[in-house]
Amino acid sequence: MTNLHDILTTHISDGPVPGAVTLVARGDRAEVQAVGSADAEGTSPMARDSIFRIASLTKPAVAAAVMMLVEDGRITLDDPVGNWLPELASPTVVRSPDGPVDEVVPAVRPITVLDLLTSRAGYGFPSDFSLPVVGRLFSDLKQGPPQPQLVPAPDAWMAALSRIPLLHQPGDGWLYNTSSDIQGVLIARVSGRPLPEFLAERLFEPLGMADTGFEVPAGKLGRFTGYYRLDQAGGVELVDAPGGQWSSRPAFPSGAGGLVSTVDDWHAFARMLLAEGTADGRRLLSPTSVRQMTTDQLTAAQRDAGRVFLEGQGWGFGGSVDIEAIEPWNVPGRYGWVGGTGTAAHLTPSTGAVTILLTQLELSGPTPPALMREFWRYAAEG
């Protein structure tokens, strides 16, 4: 069988991806490979401790932080979020998803903490990005590919959000992304601490995730990869350099996609979830909270409506949950997500497996690129 290093080398030498760092682990055994370069010019070799923008792999960490507040007794899953986010205390809903944004009806019930965790608050991306209300997420909130220095501070962001109606009644439909950003604001307001500080103290420091955060300090920029997207000629163009948007703390730390991290840091988070919330003898989450995070929470109709994002998957808290074995790697119960910056991380509670693939090439759509599929196939067959 072709080994992982050869698979990576073949795709990186023949395709546009400048480099990759991967991990395949089961229990205490882990295979890590770093191939290619951190930059498109090939001047900086990729290394195991290279730092990446992990985009939507941020979501599970933020969901875990919400569950910590639940376990602290500060909030409950059934609480209306308007208790802490008054901007969302009296939401309205568009009368028709494809209708005018100003034709609205009142929400029939409050948005709850559980609605945010399951991405069923009524805000976010549906399968059809052309709907009028969805355009407001891009124009008013700067939702979409991460651009941390362009998003306003949380209070201003929430004020803008309050002027956008919901696409669905709370609890009715699964919508991608925005609920995780709202979770980040909720954590800060409930805890009375900025989101980066709360995550560092309660999650990253206990797990030894020393390279995970919303900015890259000057002393670590030499390990930070570039961020690229495909150009019209089939090559790559630079979106953000190591000294760019992540070199200083943003006004709005995005709970949906703002973190940077390394393969070993995310592996530490995955091991904590596989150990039912414990790490080095210290309990960070209860087994019940971990099970809720990693269990599909959606109805069949909600999964079907989100099929452009959730092919053969449901949604737990902050990540997808495989429910159909449509490919060799889709083990039912596998939890994780694919980030828009060419990153993917999953864990499988039934087998104790963890797979992480970090690249720096932006995904152009929901279909995983060939390198990602070959990596998953290798992990499933190994």
C-alpha positions as CSV (number, residue, x, y, z in Angstrom):
1,M,0.0,0.0,0.0
2,T,1.2,3.5,-0.9
3,N,2.4,5.3,2.3
4,L,1.1,8.6,3.5
5,H,4.2,10.5,2.6
6,D,4.1,9.3,-1.0
7,I,0.4,10.3,-1.3
8,L,1.0,13.8,-0.1
9,T,4.1,14.2,-2.2
10,T,2.3,13.1,-5.4
11,H,-0.6,15.5,-4.9
12,I,1.6,18.4,-3.8
13,S,4.1,18.0,-6.7
14,D,1.4,17.5,-9.3
15,G,-1.2,20.1,-8.0
16,P,-1.6,23.6,-6.7
17,V,-1.4,22.8,-3.0
18,P,1.9,24.2,-1.7
19,G,2.2,21.9,1.3
20,A,0.4,19.9,4.0
21,V,0.8,18.5,7.5
22,T,-1.2,15.4,8.3
23,L,-1.9,13.2,11.3
24,V,-3.5,9.7,11.5
25,A,-3.8,8.4,15.0
26,R,-5.4,5.5,16.8
27,G,-5.0,5.4,20.5
28,D,-1.3,6.2,21.4
29,R,-0.1,5.5,17.9
30,A,0.2,8.6,15.6
31,E,1.7,9.0,12.1
32,V,2.5,12.6,11.3
33,Q,3.8,13.8,7.9
34,A,4.9,17.3,6.8
35,V,5.4,17.7,3.0
36,G,5.9,20.6,0.7
37,S,6.3,24.3,1.6
38,A,4.6,26.8,3.8
39,D,4.7,29.3,0.9
40,A,3.9,29.0,-2.7
41,E,7.5,30.0,-3.7
42,G,8.9,26.9,-2.0
43,T,11.3,28.8,0.2
44,S,10.0,27.6,3.6
45,P,9.7,23.9,4.2
46,M,6.6,22.7,5.9
47,A,7.2,21.4,9.4
48,R,5.2,19.5,12.0
49,D,4.8,22.7,14.1
50,S,3.7,24.9,11.2
51,I,0.8,27.1,12.1
52,F,-2.4,27.2,9.9
53,R,-5.6,29.3,9.8
54,I,-8.0,26.5,10.7
55,A,-11.2,28.3,9.7
56,S,-14.3,26.2,10.6
57,L,-12.3,23.8,12.8
58,T,-12.7,26.7,15.3
59,K,-16.4,25.7,15.7
60,P,-16.0,22.6,17.8
61,A,-13.7,24.4,20.3
62,V,-16.2,27.2,20.7
63,A,-19.1,24.7,21.2
64,A,-17.0,23.0,23.9
65,A,-16.6,26.4,25.6
66,V,-20.3,26.9,25.6
67,M,-20.8,23.5,27.3
68,M,-18.3,24.5,29.9
69,L,-20.5,27.4,30.8
70,V,-23.5,25.0,30.9
71,E,-21.6,22.8,33.3
72,D,-20.6,25.8,35.4
73,G,-24.3,26.5,35.9
74,R,-24.0,29.9,34.2
75,I,-26.5,29.0,31.4
76,T,-28.7,26.1,30.4
77,L,-29.5,24.7,27.0
78,D,-33.1,25.9,27.2
79,D,-32.2,29.5,28.2
80,P,-33.3,32.2,25.7
81,V,-30.1,33.9,24.5
82,G,-31.8,37.2,24.8
83,N,-31.0,37.1,28.5
84,W,-27.4,37.9,27.5
85,L,-27.8,39.0,23.9
86,P,-30.7,41.6,24.1
87,E,-30.2,42.3,20.4
88,L,-31.8,38.9,19.8
89,A,-34.5,39.2,22.3
90,S,-37.3,39.9,19.8
91,P,-36.2,38.5,16.4
92,T,-38.3,38.6,13.3
93,V,-38.4,36.1,10.4
94,V,-38.7,36.7,6.7
95,R,-42.2,35.8,5.6
96,S,-40.8,33.8,2.7
97,P,-37.1,32.6,2.3
98,D,-36.9,34.0,-1.2
99,G,-38.9,37.1,-0.5
100,P,-38.0,40.7,0.4
101,V,-35.9,41.2,3.5
102,D,-38.4,43.8,4.9
103,E,-41.4,41.4,4.8
104,V,-41.2,39.8,8.2
105,V,-43.2,38.1,10.9
106,P,-42.4,37.8,14.6
107,A,-40.5,34.7,15.8
108,V,-42.9,32.3,17.4
109,R,-40.5,31.6,20.3
110,P,-37.1,32.9,21.6
111,I,-33.8,31.7,20.3
112,T,-32.2,29.3,22.9
113,V,-28.7,28.3,23.7
114,L,-29.5,24.9,22.2
115,D,-30.6,26.6,18.9
116,L,-27.2,28.2,18.7
117,L,-25.3,25.0,19.4
118,T,-27.2,23.0,16.8
119,S,-27.0,25.9,14.2
120,R,-30.8,26.1,14.2
121,A,-31.1,29.7,15.5
122,G,-32.4,30.9,12.1
123,Y,-29.2,32.8,11.1
124,G,-26.7,31.4,8.6
125,F,-26.1,30.0,5.2
126,P,-28.6,27.7,3.4
127,S,-28.0,25.7,0.3
128,D,-29.1,28.6,-1.8
129,F,-26.7,31.6,-1.3
130,S,-28.8,33.8,-3.6
131,L,-31.6,34.4,-1.1
132,P,-32.0,38.1,-0.3
133,V,-31.5,37.8,3.4
134,V,-28.3,35.8,2.9
135,G,-26.8,38.7,1.1
136,R,-27.0,40.7,4.3
137,L,-24.8,38.2,6.1
138,F,-22.0,39.0,3.6
139,S,-22.6,42.8,3.3
140,D,-23.4,43.6,7.0
141,L,-21.6,41.0,9.0
142,K,-18.7,40.1,6.7
143,Q,-19.6,36.4,6.9
144,G,-17.8,34.2,4.5
145,P,-14.0,33.4,4.1
146,P,-12.3,34.6,7.3
147,Q,-11.0,38.2,7.2
148,P,-10.5,39.0,10.8
149,Q,-9.4,42.6,10.6
150,L,-12.5,43.7,8.6
151,V,-15.2,42.6,11.0
152,P,-16.5,45.1,13.6
153,A,-16.2,44.6,17.4
154,P,-18.8,42.3,19.0
155,D,-21.3,45.0,20.2
156,A,-21.4,46.7,16.7
157,W,-21.6,43.3,15.1
158,M,-24.5,42.3,17.2
159,A,-26.3,45.6,16.5
160,A,-25.9,44.8,12.8
161,L,-27.2,41.3,13.3
162,S,-30.2,42.5,15.1
163,R,-31.3,44.4,12.0
164,I,-31.2,41.2,9.9
165,P,-34.3,38.9,10.1
166,L,-34.1,35.2,10.5
167,L,-34.4,32.9,7.5
168,H,-36.3,30.2,9.5
169,Q,-38.2,30.2,12.8
170,P,-35.9,29.3,15.7
171,G,-35.3,25.5,15.8
172,D,-36.9,24.9,12.4
173,G,-33.9,24.8,10.0
174,W,-30.2,24.1,10.0
175,L,-28.1,26.9,8.7
176,Y,-24.3,27.1,8.5
177,N,-21.8,29.3,10.2
178,T,-23.4,32.3,11.9
179,S,-24.6,30.5,15.0
180,S,-21.0,29.8,15.9
181,D,-20.0,33.5,15.7
182,I,-23.0,34.3,18.0
183,Q,-21.8,31.6,20.4
184,G,-18.5,33.4,20.7
185,V,-20.2,36.6,21.7
186,L,-22.4,34.7,24.1
187,I,-19.4,33.1,25.8
188,A,-17.8,36.6,26.3
189,R,-21.0,38.1,27.8
190,V,-21.9,35.3,30.1
191,S,-18.3,34.8,31.4
192,G,-17.5,38.6,31.5
193,R,-14.2,37.9,29.7
194,P,-13.1,38.3,26.1
195,L,-13.5,35.1,24.1
196,P,-9.7,34.7,23.5
197,E,-9.1,34.8,27.2
198,F,-11.8,32.4,28.1
199,L,-10.7,29.8,25.6
200,A,-7.1,30.2,26.6
201,E,-7.7,29.7,30.3
202,R,-10.4,27.0,30.1
203,L,-9.4,25.0,27.0
204,F,-6.1,25.8,25.3
205,E,-3.8,26.1,28.4
206,P,-5.1,22.9,30.1
207,L,-4.6,20.9,26.9
208,G,-1.2,22.4,26.1
209,M,-2.5,24.0,22.9
210,A,0.3,26.6,23.0
211,D,0.0,27.6,19.3
212,T,-3.8,28.0,19.1
213,G,-5.4,31.4,19.3
214,F,-6.9,34.3,17.3
215,E,-3.5,35.9,16.4
216,V,0.1,34.8,15.7
217,P,2.7,36.5,17.9
218,A,5.7,38.1,16.2
219,G,8.0,35.4,17.5
220,K,5.9,32.6,15.8
221,L,5.4,34.2,12.4
222,G,8.3,32.2,11.0
223,R,6.1,29.1,11.5
224,F,2.9,30.6,10.1
225,T,1.9,29.5,6.6
226,G,0.6,31.7,3.8
227,Y,-3.1,31.6,2.8
228,Y,-3.8,31.0,-0.9
229,R,-6.7,30.5,-3.3
230,L,-6.8,29.2,-6.9
231,D,-6.4,31.8,-9.6
232,Q,-8.1,31.7,-13.0
233,A,-5.0,30.2,-14.6
234,G,-5.0,27.2,-12.3
235,G,-2.2,28.5,-10.1
236,V,-2.4,30.0,-6.7
237,E,-2.7,33.6,-5.5
238,L,-1.8,34.9,-2.1
239,V,-4.8,35.9,0.1
240,D,-3.0,36.6,3.3
241,A,0.7,36.6,4.2
242,P,2.1,35.5,7.6
243,G,2.4,39.1,8.6
244,G,-1.1,39.9,7.5
245,Q,-4.5,39.8,9.1
246,W,-3.7,37.2,11.8
247,S,-0.6,39.1,13.1
248,S,-2.6,41.2,15.5
249,R,-5.7,40.4,17.6
250,P,-8.9,41.2,15.7
251,A,-11.7,43.4,17.1
252,F,-14.1,40.5,16.5
253,P,-12.7,37.0,17.5
254,S,-14.7,34.8,15.2
255,G,-16.1,31.7,16.9
256,A,-17.0,30.4,13.5
257,G,-13.6,30.5,11.8
258,G,-11.0,32.8,13.5
259,L,-8.5,30.4,15.1
260,V,-5.0,29.4,14.1
261,S,-3.6,26.1,15.3
262,T,-1.2,23.2,14.6
263,V,-1.7,19.5,14.0
264,D,-0.6,18.6,17.5
265,D,-2.8,21.2,19.2
266,W,-5.9,20.0,17.4
267,H,-5.0,16.4,18.2
268,A,-4.8,17.4,21.9
269,F,-8.4,18.7,21.6
270,A,-9.5,15.5,19.8
271,R,-7.9,13.3,22.4
272,M,-9.8,15.1,25.2
273,L,-13.1,14.5,23.4
274,L,-12.2,10.8,22.9
275,A,-11.4,10.5,26.6
276,E,-14.9,11.8,27.4
277,G,-13.7,15.2,28.5
278,T,-10.6,14.4,30.4
279,A,-6.9,15.3,29.7
280,D,-4.0,14.3,31.9
281,G,-6.3,13.3,34.7
282,R,-8.1,16.7,34.6
283,R,-11.8,16.8,33.6
284,L,-12.7,19.7,31.2
285,L,-16.1,18.4,30.1
286,S,-18.5,15.8,31.3
287,P,-19.1,12.6,29.3
288,T,-22.7,13.8,28.8
289,S,-21.5,17.1,27.2
290,V,-19.1,15.2,24.9
291,R,-21.9,12.9,23.8
292,Q,-24.2,15.8,23.1
293,M,-21.4,17.5,21.0
294,T,-20.7,14.4,19.0
295,T,-24.3,13.1,18.5
296,D,-26.4,14.2,15.5
297,Q,-29.1,16.7,16.6
298,L,-31.0,17.2,13.4
299,T,-34.2,15.8,11.9
300,A,-34.1,14.0,8.6
301,A,-35.7,17.1,6.9
302,Q,-33.1,19.4,8.3
303,R,-30.3,17.2,7.1
304,D,-31.8,17.0,3.7
305,A,-32.2,20.8,3.5
306,G,-28.5,21.2,4.3
307,R,-27.3,18.5,1.9
308,V,-25.0,20.9,0.1
309,F,-23.0,21.0,3.4
310,L,-24.1,17.7,5.0
311,E,-23.8,14.9,2.5
312,G,-24.4,11.8,4.5
313,Q,-24.0,13.8,7.8
314,G,-25.9,15.3,10.6
315,W,-24.8,18.0,13.0
316,G,-23.8,17.8,16.7
317,F,-22.5,20.9,18.5
318,G,-19.9,22.7,16.4
319,G,-19.3,19.8,13.9
320,S,-20.8,17.3,11.6
321,V,-21.6,13.7,12.6
322,D,-21.5,11.0,9.9
323,I,-24.7,8.9,9.8
324,E,-24.2,7.1,6.4
325,A,-21.2,5.1,5.3
326,I,-21.3,6.6,1.8
327,E,-17.5,6.4,1.5
328,P,-14.9,4.1,3.3
329,W,-14.0,6.9,5.6
330,N,-17.6,7.9,6.6
331,V,-17.8,5.8,9.7
332,P,-21.1,6.4,11.4
333,G,-20.4,8.6,14.5
334,R,-17.3,10.3,13.0
335,Y,-17.3,13.9,14.3
336,G,-15.5,16.9,12.9
337,W,-15.5,19.3,10.0
338,V,-13.8,20.6,6.9
339,G,-12.5,24.1,7.1
340,G,-12.6,26.5,4.1
341,T,-8.8,27.2,4.3
342,G,-8.0,23.6,3.2
343,T,-8.2,22.0,6.6
344,A,-10.0,18.9,7.9
345,A,-10.1,17.2,11.3
346,H,-12.2,14.3,12.5
347,L,-12.4,11.9,15.4
348,T,-14.3,8.6,15.6
349,P,-15.4,7.7,19.2
350,S,-16.1,4.1,18.3
351,T,-12.6,3.4,17.1
352,G,-10.5,6.1,18.8
353,A,-9.2,7.3,15.5
354,V,-8.2,10.9,14.7
355,T,-7.4,12.3,11.2
356,I,-6.2,15.8,10.6
357,L,-5.1,17.4,7.3
358,L,-3.9,21.0,7.3
359,T,-3.1,22.8,4.1
360,Q,-3.1,26.5,3.2
361,L,-5.2,26.4,0.0
362,E,-8.8,27.8,0.2
363,L,-11.5,25.4,-0.8
364,S,-13.6,26.7,-3.6
365,G,-16.7,24.7,-2.8
366,P,-18.2,21.9,-0.7
367,T,-16.6,19.0,-2.6
368,P,-13.4,17.9,-1.0
369,P,-10.3,18.1,-3.2
370,A,-8.5,15.0,-4.4
371,L,-5.8,15.3,-1.8
372,M,-8.3,15.3,1.0
373,R,-10.2,12.3,-0.4
374,E,-7.0,10.3,-0.8
375,F,-5.9,11.2,2.7
376,W,-9.2,10.0,4.2
377,R,-9.1,6.8,2.1
378,Y,-5.5,6.1,3.4
379,A,-6.7,6.6,7.0
380,A,-9.7,4.4,6.5
381,E,-7.7,1.6,4.9
382,G,-4.9,1.8,7.4
